[in-house]
């Protein structure tokens, strides 16, 4: 339970804003992939602050927040109570959501969760999230991209200088193979969030100079290269279960036509 102590301490000691650029990035990505959420049953599996689920509830979604930290759940309840919004709150581990029936949710999602697990834990978590999805449900998970150099440098420096407070974190290259092993078909996988990767430079000496150099340098890049450079922090995987081969081909083709895949 070492990881739980780390996160309990983090939620108890650190102040979080109601919204920031990372929240907006995640929100936009989920809306883009899952569509209109009004009336849909949505579970955030590893809900932390709960601020994005709060936004979904404000837009008419039937939301459930689940986290193994009682402190995080209580703080989320306070956020919802201030807005007079209803939600279901569950305190448990996402690797064992036994009290949730099969085929319950239209959308199951999380952000910044799966990178804290080893492979066995990762598989257990995805298996459980798959179980509680409806047959045509969508699983969306957003995690640090292992190929994001800016993030890796910042994380390395924070660990070396004892500034890292998030416990074990294993950034992810891809979830395609693991998803397929567990019976999930990949709809799309790409990266987003250049600004969030720059935030990791704030811990380095003379960090503002580095941030300015990268930020200003973007304006000199051609549009296509700038788009690739911008999308290098959060790594999003979208999966849908129980598709036959024809449906899988149609959905995959549709997503490719809608946008270019950015795979690193």
VEXLOVO-60149 format. One record per residue: x, y, z of N, C-alpha, C, CB in turn; residue number from 1; residue in one letter. Coordinates in steps of 0.02 Angstrom, whole numbers, plus 50000, padded with zeros to 5 digits. Glycine has a CB too. Example, Ala and Ser with C-alpha at 12.3 -4.5 7.8 and 13.67 -1.06 7.14 Angstrom:
n_u_n_v_n_w_ca_u_ca_v_ca_w_c_u_c_v_c_w_cb_u_cb_v_cb_w_k_r
50660_49716_50390_50615_49775_50390_50660_49835_50390_50565_49776_50452_1_A;
50642_49888_50354_50684_49947_50357_50645_50002_50394_50704_49970_50286_2_S;
This chain:
n_u_n_v_n_w_ca_u_ca_v_ca_w_c_u_c_v_c_w_cb_u_cb_v_cb_w_k_r
50041_49939_50000_50000_50000_50000_50042_50063_50000_49954_50000_50060_1_X;
50107_50055_49981_50152_50113_49981_50126_50167_49933_50223_50092_49961_2_X;
50103_50146_49874_50078_50194_49826_50018_50233_49854_50058_50158_49761_3_X;
49975_50199_49890_49916_50233_49919_49937_50288_49967_49870_50182_49954_4_X;
49987_50274_50008_50011_50325_50056_50038_50386_50019_50065_50296_50101_5_X;
50073_50373_49964_50100_50429_49924_50043_50473_49900_50141_50402_49865_6_X;
49991_50442_49872_49937_50481_49843_49893_50513_49897_49895_50438_49798_7_X;
49883_50480_49952_49846_50511_50008_49882_50574_50030_49838_50461_50067_8_X;
49948_50570_50037_49987_50629_50058_49983_50684_50005_50060_50609_50070_9_X;
49985_50665_49942_49983_50715_49888_49916_50752_49889_49994_50682_49820_10_X;
49861_50715_49893_49796_50747_49893_49786_50789_49956_49740_50695_49888_11_X;
49815_50768_50012_49805_50805_50075_49847_50869_50078_49824_50761_50134_12_X;
49906_50869_50045_49953_50924_50054_49954_50973_49996_50021_50896_50064_13_X;
49938_50950_49936_49945_50993_49877_49878_51024_49858_49973_50953_49818_14_X;
49879_51088_49841_49819_51122_49818_49814_51116_49742_49819_51196_49840_15_X;
49754_51100_49717_49743_51093_49646_49691_51144_49624_49721_51022_49628_16_X;
49703_51174_49566_49656_51222_49539_49594_51186_49514_49688_51264_49482_17_X;
49540_51223_49503_49479_51193_49477_49486_51175_49403_49421_51241_49486_18_X;
49533_51207_49368_49542_51194_49297_49610_51220_49275_49486_51225_49254_19_X;
49641_51187_49227_49704_51211_49198_49710_51186_49127_49765_51189_49241_20_X;
49765_51200_49093_49773_51181_49023_49772_51105_49015_49837_51210_48995_21_X;
49800_51069_49063_49799_50996_49059_49728_50969_49062_49842_50966_49115_22_X;
49687_50998_49108_49617_50978_49113_49581_50990_49047_49582_51017_49169_23_X;
49594_51047_49017_49561_51064_48953_49582_51016_48898_49576_51136_48933_24_X;
49646_50999_48897_49672_50953_48847_49638_50885_48852_49747_50945_48854_25_X;
49633_50859_48913_49602_50794_48925_49528_50797_48909_49613_50772_48998_26_X;
49495_50849_48931_49423_50858_48918_49410_50858_48842_49397_50924_48949_27_X;
49448_50898_48805_49438_50903_48733_49449_50836_48699_49486_50955_48704_28_X;
49500_50798_48721_49514_50733_48690_49458_50684_48701_49579_50705_48719_29_X;
49430_50683_48761_49376_50635_48776_49313_50653_48737_49361_50634_48851_30_X;
49297_50717_48734_49239_50739_48696_49248_50722_48622_49226_50814_48705_31_X;
49308_50732_48597_49323_50718_48527_49312_50645_48510_49394_50738_48511_32_X;
49330_50600_48556_49326_50529_48542_49259_50498_48562_49382_50493_48579_33_X;
49231_50520_48618_49170_50489_48644_49106_50524_48621_49172_50488_48719_34_X;
49113_50585_48595_49054_50622_48572_49016_50653_48629_49009_50576_48533_35_X;
48955_50672_48615_48913_50705_48666_48901_50657_48724_48845_50726_48635_36_X;
48912_50682_48785_48909_50639_48844_48844_50645_48883_48966_50656_48889_37_X;
48802_50690_48864_48738_50699_48900_48698_50634_48902_48696_50755_48868_38_X;
48679_50614_48963_48639_50554_48972_48679_50489_48973_48590_50550_48918_39_X;
48743_50492_48959_48784_50432_48959_48811_50417_49030_48843_50439_48910_40_X;
48820_50353_49044_48850_50332_49107_48925_50329_49098_48821_50263_49131_41_X;
48961_50368_49139_49033_50376_49131_49068_50363_49198_49050_50448_49105_42_X;
49120_50322_49196_49160_50308_49255_49231_50335_49245_49162_50232_49270_43_X;
49255_50375_49292_49325_50394_49294_49360_50347_49343_49334_50469_49315_44_X;
49401_50303_49316_49433_50250_49356_49501_50273_49380_49439_50185_49315_45_X;
49503_50303_49438_49562_50336_49465_49551_50411_49458_49628_50313_49427_46_X;
49503_50436_49496_49474_50502_49482_49513_50561_49511_49405_50505_49508_47_X;
49556_50550_49560_49596_50605_49586_49553_50665_49607_49646_50627_49535_48_X;
49567_50723_49578_49531_50784_49596_49458_50782_49574_49565_50845_49564_49_X;
49443_50743_49523_49374_50739_49499_49350_50799_49459_49329_50729_49555_50_X;
49394_50845_49443_49372_50907_49412_49346_50899_49341_49427_50957_49412_51_X;
49373_50850_49304_49348_50839_49236_49281_50803_49238_49399_50799_49195_52_X;
49274_50755_49283_49208_50723_49292_49156_50774_49313_49213_50666_49343_53_X;
49176_50822_49353_49130_50876_49373_49104_50913_49311_49165_50925_49421_54_X;
49149_50927_49265_49129_50961_49203_49081_50918_49163_49191_50978_49160_55_X;
49094_50853_49160_49048_50808_49125_48979_50808_49158_49076_50737_49123_56_X;
48977_50809_49224_48914_50810_49259_48876_50875_49245_48925_50802_49335_57_X;
48912_50930_49240_48881_50994_49225_48849_50993_49156_48933_51050_49229_58_X;
48873_50949_49113_48847_50944_49045_48797_50887_49036_48904_50935_48996_59_X;
48775_50859_49093_48720_50811_49090_48738_50738_49091_48681_50824_49032_60_X;
48802_50722_49100_48823_50652_49104_48806_50623_49172_48898_50644_49089_61_X;
48795_50558_49174_48784_50521_49236_48853_50493_49257_48730_50462_49228_62_X;
48887_50527_49302_48957_50512_49316_48966_50473_49381_48997_50575_49319_63_X;
49017_50430_49379_49041_50394_49438_49115_50408_49445_49026_50317_49433_64_X;
49136_50424_49506_49207_50436_49520_49231_50380_49565_49218_50506_49553_65_X;
49288_50350_49546_49316_50294_49584_49390_50307_49597_49305_50227_49547_66_X;
49410_50300_49659_49480_50308_49677_49494_50267_49740_49499_50383_49687_67_X;
49558_50245_49747_49574_50207_49808_49592_50252_49866_49632_50159_49794_68_X;
49595_50317_49854_49610_50365_49907_49546_50395_49935_49657_50420_49881_69_X;
49533_50383_49999_49474_50412_50031_49478_50488_50030_49468_50387_50103_70_X;
49539_50514_50036_49549_50587_50037_49528_50617_49970_49622_50605_50052_71_X;
49549_50586_49915_49531_50610_49849_49455_50609_49839_49565_50569_49794_72_X;
49424_50555_49860_49351_50549_49853_49315_50602_49894_49328_50479_49875_73_X;
49337_50615_49954_49305_50666_49996_49313_50736_49965_49335_50665_50067_74_X;
49371_50750_49938_49382_50814_49905_49338_50821_49843_49456_50823_49886_75_X;
49329_50767_49807_49285_50769_49748_49213_50780_49769_49291_50704_49708_76_X;
49192_50749_49822_49124_50759_49848_49112_50833_49864_49111_50716_49910_77_X;
49162_50865_49894_49156_50936_49910_49148_50978_49846_49217_50959_49949_78_X;
49185_50962_49794_49179_50998_49731_49108_50992_49703_49231_50972_49680_79_X;
49081_50931_49704_49014_50920_49677_48961_50954_49721_49000_50844_49672_80_X;
48969_50951_49786_48920_50981_49831_48917_51057_49821_48938_50965_49904_81_X;
48974_51088_49809_48975_51160_49798_48935_51180_49736_49047_51185_49791_82_X;
48931_51135_49688_48895_51148_49626_48824_51118_49628_48933_51120_49566_83_X;
48807_51086_49684_48742_51053_49690_48731_51002_49634_48685_51104_49689_84_X;
48784_50964_49620_48781_50913_49569_48786_50844_49600_48836_50923_49517_85_X;
48752_50796_49569_48752_50728_49595_48801_50685_49557_48682_50698_49591_86_X;
48829_50636_49592_48873_50586_49562_48876_50527_49610_48945_50615_49548_87_X;
48900_50471_49585_48913_50413_49628_48988_50413_49643_48890_50346_49594_88_X;
49005_50401_49706_49074_50400_49727_49090_50331_49756_49089_50456_49780_89_X;
49145_50301_49731_49164_50234_49752_49237_50236_49774_49153_50182_49696_90_X;
49250_50209_49833_49319_50203_49857_49341_50130_49850_49326_50227_49930_91_X;
49384_50117_49800_49411_50050_49791_49468_50053_49741_49356_50001_49768_92_X;
49502_49998_49733_49558_49991_49686_49531_49973_49617_49608_49937_49711_93_X;
49557_50005_49564_49531_49990_49497_49550_49920_49474_49556_50042_49448_94_X;
49596_49887_49508_49613_49819_49490_49562_49768_49517_49682_49801_49516_95_X;
49516_49792_49559_49466_49747_49588_49402_49788_49602_49492_49713_49653_96_X;
49363_49799_49549_49301_49837_49556_49242_49790_49561_49292_49886_49497_97_X;
49246_49742_49607_49199_49686_49611_49127_49708_49625_49221_49638_49664_98_X;
49117_49766_49655_49049_49788_49672_49014_49820_49613_49051_49836_49730_99_X;
49049_49829_49557_49019_49858_49497_49000_49801_49450_49068_49908_49462_100_X;
48936_49798_49430_48914_49744_49385_48946_49748_49316_48838_49745_49377_101_X;
48947_49693_49281_48970_49693_49212_48926_49738_49168_48969_49620_49183_102_X;
48955_49764_49114_48916_49800_49063_48877_49859_49091_48868_49752_49028_103_X;
48910_49900_49131_48875_49955_49164_48883_50022_49129_48900_49961_49235_104_X;
48942_50037_49102_48957_50105_49080_48965_50111_49004_49019_50130_49114_105_X;
48945_50170_48980_48956_50187_48910_49028_50207_48897_48909_50243_48888_106_X;
49057_50242_48945_49127_50265_48939_49162_50252_49005_49130_50341_48921_107_X;
49221_50221_49002_49266_50215_49059_49331_50249_49039_49277_50139_49080_108_X;
49356_50293_49081_49416_50330_49062_49459_50345_49123_49398_50394_49025_109_X;
49521_50361_49111_49564_50390_49163_49622_50427_49130_49591_50335_49210_110_X;
49656_50467_49170_49714_50505_49146_49766_50506_49201_49693_50578_49125_111_X;
49827_50488_49184_49881_50488_49233_49874_50435_49286_49884_50554_49266_112_X;
49851_50376_49266_49840_50321_49313_49882_50259_49295_49766_50302_49315_113_X;
49874_50234_49235_49902_50169_49217_49979_50167_49217_49878_50149_49149_114_X;
50010_50225_49211_50083_50226_49211_50113_50210_49280_50108_50294_49189_115_X;
50071_50208_49331_50095_50192_49398_50094_50117_49413_50053_50230_49450_116_X;
50076_50076_49364_50070_50004_49373_50123_49966_49334_50001_49980_49352_117_X;
50143_49908_49362_50184_49862_49323_50138_49825_49274_50223_49812_49369_118_X;
50167_49781_49232_50127_49751_49179_50069_49710_49206_50171_49708_49135_119_X;
50080_49670_49258_50026_49629_49286_49970_49673_49313_50053_49584_49341_120_X;
49988_49725_49348_49937_49771_49374_49901_49807_49318_49969_49822_49421_121_X;
49939_49825_49266_49910_49858_49208_49857_49813_49175_49965_49876_49157_122_X;
49874_49750_49166_49828_49703_49135_49766_49693_49179_49862_49636_49123_123_X;
49776_49689_49244_49719_49680_49290_49672_49741_49286_49744_49671_49362_124_X;
49701_49800_49283_49661_49861_49280_49621_49865_49215_49705_49923_49287_125_X;
49654_49852_49159_49620_49856_49094_49566_49802_49090_49670_49848_49036_126_X;
49579_49742_49116_49530_49689_49116_49468_49709_49154_49559_49625_49145_127_X;
49477_49741_49211_49420_49763_49251_49381_49819_49216_49444_49786_49320_128_X;
49417_49865_49186_49384_49920_49151_49344_49893_49091_49435_49973_49128_129_X;
49373_49844_49057_49338_49812_49002_49274_49777_49026_49383_49762_48967_130_X;
49278_49744_49083_49221_49705_49110_49161_49749_49123_49241_49670_49174_131_X;
49172_49809_49149_49116_49851_49169_49090_49896_49112_49136_49894_49228_132_X;
49122_49892_49053_49098_49927_48995_49038_49891_48965_49153_49935_48942_133_X;
48992_49930_48937_48939_49900_48897_48970_49870_48833_48884_49954_48879_134_X;
48935_49824_48800_48963_49792_48741_48987_49840_48687_48913_49745_48712_135_X;
48954_49897_48682_48976_49947_48632_49011_50006_48665_48916_49972_48591_136_X;
49036_49995_48726_49067_50049_48764_49137_50067_48740_49070_50030_48836_137_X;
49162_50123_48766_49227_50149_48746_49272_50155_48807_49219_50217_48711_138_X;
49333_50133_48802_49383_50142_48854_49435_50191_48828_49416_50073_48873_139_X;
49446_50244_48867_49495_50295_48848_49544_50302_48906_49460_50364_48832_140_X;
49608_50297_48891_49658_50306_48943_49713_50352_48918_49687_50238_48966_141_X;
49733_50400_48959_49781_50451_48940_49840_50447_48989_49748_50523_48941_142_X;
49900_50439_48961_49958_50426_49003_50019_50462_48976_49972_50350_49006_143_X;
50071_50472_49018_50132_50502_48993_50163_50461_48936_50183_50511_49049_144_X;
50186_50496_48885_50216_50464_48826_50290_50451_48839_50206_50509_48763_145_X;
50309_50388_48836_50379_50369_48850_50428_50400_48801_50385_50294_48848_146_X;
50404_50421_48742_50448_50450_48692_50450_50526_48694_50426_50427_48624_147_X;
50421_50554_48747_50424_50627_48755_50489_50645_48790_50362_50654_48794_148_X;
50536_50673_48754_50602_50688_48781_50598_50741_48837_50649_50713_48726_149_X;
50557_50792_48827_50552_50846_48877_50527_50819_48944_50506_50902_48852_150_X;
50477_50777_48941_50450_50746_49001_50503_50701_49035_50388_50705_48985_151_X;
50538_50661_48995_50587_50615_49024_50644_50653_49057_50615_50569_48969_152_X;
50667_50708_49027_50722_50747_49058_50698_50778_49123_50746_50802_49009_153_X;
50639_50809_49122_50613_50840_49182_50602_50790_49238_50549_50875_49167_154_X;
50574_50733_49222_50561_50681_49272_50628_50655_49300_50521_50622_49241_155_X;
50676_50644_49257_50741_50620_49280_50772_50670_49329_50789_50608_49221_156_X;
50770_50733_49313_50800_50784_49357_50763_50787_49424_50799_50853_49322_157_X;
50697_50784_49422_50659_50786_49484_50675_50726_49528_50584_50788_49469_158_X;
50684_50668_49498_50700_50608_49537_50770_50614_49568_50696_50545_49494_159_X;
50817_50640_49529_50886_50647_49553_50892_50698_49609_50931_50667_49496_160_X;
50848_50747_49610_50851_50801_49660_50797_50793_49713_50845_50869_49626_161_X;
50767_50734_49717_50717_50718_49768_50657_50765_49766_50748_50721_49836_162_X;
50638_50786_49706_50579_50828_49699_50519_50789_49671_50595_50887_49653_163_X;
50530_50726_49653_50477_50686_49624_50432_50659_49679_50506_50628_49583_164_X;
50367_50672_49675_50321_50654_49730_50266_50607_49708_50291_50715_49759_165_X;
50273_50574_49649_50218_50535_49621_50230_50460_49623_50206_50556_49551_166_X;
50280_50438_49661_50292_50366_49666_50316_50335_49601_50230_50331_49690_167_X;
50304_50270_49595_50325_50235_49534_50286_50262_49474_50313_50158_49541_168_X;
50322_50279_49421_50290_50302_49360_50327_50275_49300_50287_50380_49357_169_X;
50294_50233_49262_50324_50199_49205_50288_50224_49142_50319_50121_49211_170_X;
50316_50275_49108_50283_50303_49049_50271_50249_48996_50324_50360_49020_171_X;
50221_50260_48955_50196_50208_48910_50213_50224_48837_50121_50199_48918_172_X;
50239_50174_48801_50253_50181_48730_50189_50169_48689_50308_50132_48708_173_X;
50154_50116_48704_50092_50098_48670_50054_50048_48713_50107_50069_48599_174_X;
49988_50047_48704_49947_49996_48737_49914_49950_48686_49893_50031_48780_175_X;
49935_49955_48624_49904_49915_48571_49909_49840_48584_49937_49932_48504_176_X;
49970_49816_48598_49980_49743_48606_49944_49718_48668_50055_49727_48611_177_X;
49949_49754_48724_49915_49733_48786_49840_49732_48775_49934_49778_48845_178_X;
49814_49783_48743_49742_49786_48730_49718_49727_48689_49725_49850_48695_179_X;
49756_49711_48637_49736_49655_48594_49739_49589_48632_49780_49651_48533_180_X;
49789_49581_48676_49794_49520_48717_49733_49512_48761_49858_49523_48760_181_X;
49704_49568_48782_49647_49567_48828_49580_49571_48793_49654_49624_48878_182_X;
49580_49566_48726_49518_49565_48689_49489_49632_48673_49468_49527_48726_183_X;
49530_49683_48670_49508_49750_48653_49535_49770_48585_49530_49801_48706_184_X;
49495_49801_48544_49519_49823_48478_49536_49897_48481_49466_49809_48423_185_X;
49593_49914_48454_49617_49983_48455_49581_50024_48402_49693_49985_48444_186_X;
49551_50079_48423_49521_50125_48376_49571_50178_48355_49459_50157_48405_187_X;
49608_50204_48403_49658_50254_48386_49706_50263_48445_49625_50321_48368_188_X;
49766_50286_48429_49816_50299_48480_49861_50355_48454_49858_50234_48498_189_X;
49866_50409_48491_49905_50466_48469_49925_50508_48529_49866_50508_48418_190_X;
49962_50561_48518_49986_50601_48574_49961_50673_48570_50062_50600_48577_191_X;
49956_50704_48628_49932_50773_48634_49972_50808_48689_49855_50775_48649_192_X;
49968_50874_48692_49990_50910_48751_50063_50932_48754_49978_50870_48808_193_X;
50085_50972_48706_50154_50997_48708_50166_51041_48769_50170_51034_48644_194_X;
50118_51084_48785_50128_51131_48840_50141_51095_48906_50066_51176_48847_195_X;
50107_51039_48918_50117_51003_48980_50187_50973_48985_50065_50948_48986_196_X;
50216_50955_48927_50285_50929_48929_50334_50985_48948_50304_50898_48861_197_X;
50321_51046_48924_50364_51102_48943_50362_51116_49018_50343_51165_48905_198_X;
50307_51101_49050_50302_51113_49122_50354_51074_49162_50233_51094_49147_199_X;
50377_51018_49134_50427_50979_49169_50495_51013_49170_50434_50910_49137_200_X;
50505_51062_49127_50568_51100_49127_50570_51151_49183_50577_51134_49060_201_X;
50514_51165_49215_50513_51217_49267_50555_51197_49327_50441_51230_49289_202_X;
50573_51133_49332_50614_51110_49388_50689_51114_49374_50595_51040_49407_203_X;
50707_51129_49312_50777_51132_49293_50806_51201_49307_50787_51114_49220_204_X;
50872_51206_49321_50904_51271_49328_50896_51311_49263_50979_51263_49345_205_X;
50885_51377_49269_50875_51421_49211_50818_51395_49167_50940_51426_49170_206_X;
50766_51369_49199_50713_51336_49162_50674_51384_49117_50666_51302_49210_207_X;
50667_51446_49138_50628_51492_49097_50660_51504_49029_50618_51558_49134_208_X;
50727_51505_49028_50762_51514_48965_50749_51455_48918_50838_51521_48977_209_X;
50748_51395_48947_50735_51335_48907_50663_51336_48880_50748_51271_48949_210_X;
50616_51352_48924_50546_51354_48904_50535_51405_48848_50501_51370_48964_211_X;
50565_51464_48856_50557_51517_48806_50586_51496_48739_50589_51582_48830_212_X;
50645_51462_48742_50678_51441_48680_50635_51391_48642_50747_51410_48696_213_X;
50606_51342_48678_50564_51293_48644_50499_51325_48621_50549_51235_48691_214_X;
50469_51366_48665_50405_51396_48647_50410_51443_48588_50377_51433_48706_215_X;
50459_51487_48589_50468_51535_48534_50490_51501_48470_50518_51588_48553_216_X;
50530_51447_48477_50555_51412_48419_50500_51379_48379_50605_51361_48440_217_X;
50443_51364_48410_50388_51331_48375_50363_51373_48316_50331_51317_48422_218_X;
50367_51439_48324_50340_51483_48271_50380_51478_48207_50339_51554_48295_219_X;
50441_51453_48211_50484_51447_48151_50476_51380_48116_50556_51458_48170_220_X;
50435_51335_48144_50426_51269_48114_50369_51270_48064_50413_51216_48169_221_X;
50375_51231_48010_50317_51222_47965_50259_51193_48005_50335_51176_47905_222_X;
50199_51203_47980_50139_51182_48017_50140_51109_48035_50077_51198_47977_223_X;
50156_51065_47987_50154_50993_48001_50204_50973_48054_50167_50953_47937_224_X;
50265_51001_48050_50316_50985_48100_50297_51013_48168_50385_51012_48078_225_X;
50267_51073_48168_50247_51104_48230_50193_51062_48264_50222_51175_48218_226_X;
50147_51034_48224_50095_50992_48252_50124_50930_48285_50045_50972_48197_227_X;
50174_50899_48253_50206_50840_48282_50243_50858_48346_50254_50808_48232_228_X;
50275_50916_48346_50313_50936_48405_50267_50952_48463_50356_50996_48389_229_X;
50209_50979_48447_50163_50999_48500_50132_50939_48534_50108_51043_48471_230_X;
50122_50885_48497_50086_50827_48524_50132_50775_48552_50043_50797_48470_231_X;
50166_50790_48606_50215_50741_48629_50212_50723_48704_50282_50765_48614_232_X;
50161_50746_48740_50161_50726_48810_50108_50673_48826_50149_50787_48854_233_X;
50046_50691_48830_49996_50641_48847_49986_50593_48789_49929_50675_48866_234_X;
49982_50530_48805_49975_50478_48754_49907_50445_48763_50033_50425_48758_235_X;
49863_50452_48715_49794_50429_48723_49781_50365_48684_49746_50484_48700_236_X;
49748_50317_48717_49728_50255_48684_49653_50249_48687_49763_50194_48718_237_X;
49623_50234_48632_49550_50227_48629_49532_50156_48608_49518_50278_48581_238_X;
49491_50123_48647_49476_50053_48632_49401_50041_48639_49514_50007_48679_239_X;
49377_49994_48600_49307_49975_48603_49304_49899_48602_49265_50006_48544_240_X;
49260_49870_48643_49260_49797_48650_49208_49764_48606_49248_49778_48723_241_X;
49220_49700_48595_49171_49655_48563_49148_49680_48495_49112_49647_48608_242_X;
49195_49699_48452_49179_49719_48384_49193_49660_48337_49219_49781_48363_243_X;
49149_49648_48289_49166_49596_48240_49214_49627_48189_49102_49568_48205_244_X;
49240_49586_48144_49293_49610_48099_49268_49666_48054_49319_49552_48058_245_X;
49206_49662_48030_49181_49714_47984_49176_49780_48021_49113_49693_47955_246_X;
49147_49779_48081_49140_49841_48120_49208_49870_48136_49100_49828_48185_247_X;
49256_49827_48152_49322_49850_48171_49354_49887_48112_49366_49792_48194_248_X;
49348_49859_48053_49378_49891_47994_49345_49958_47979_49372_49844_47933_249_X;
49279_49961_47986_49243_50023_47972_49264_50077_48021_49168_50012_47975_250_X;
49265_50061_48086_49281_50111_48136_49354_50134_48130_49269_50084_48206_251_X;
49399_50087_48119_49469_50106_48112_49479_50151_48051_49513_50043_48106_252_X;
49447_50133_47996_49453_50174_47936_49424_50243_47947_49418_50140_47877_253_X;
49368_50246_47981_49336_50311_47995_49382_50356_48035_49270_50301_48033_254_X;
49415_50328_48085_49459_50369_48126_49520_50391_48087_49481_50331_48187_255_X;
49546_50349_48043_49603_50368_48003_49584_50425_47956_49630_50308_47963_256_X;
49524_50423_47928_49502_50474_47882_49489_50540_47918_49440_50452_47845_257_X;
49464_50536_47979_49450_50597_48016_49512_50635_48035_49411_50580_48078_258_X;
49565_50600_48050_49626_50634_48071_49686_50590_48055_49625_50651_48145_259_X;
49742_50620_48048_49803_50583_48036_49825_50551_48101_49858_50627_48007_260_X;
49845_50488_48098_49873_50457_48157_49942_50484_48171_49876_50380_48149_261_X;
49955_50498_48234_50021_50521_48254_50049_50469_48300_50019_50593_48287_262_X;
50092_50427_48275_50120_50373_48316_50195_50382_48320_50102_50303_48287_263_X;
50220_50381_48380_50292_50393_48390_50327_50327_48404_50304_50443_48447_264_X;
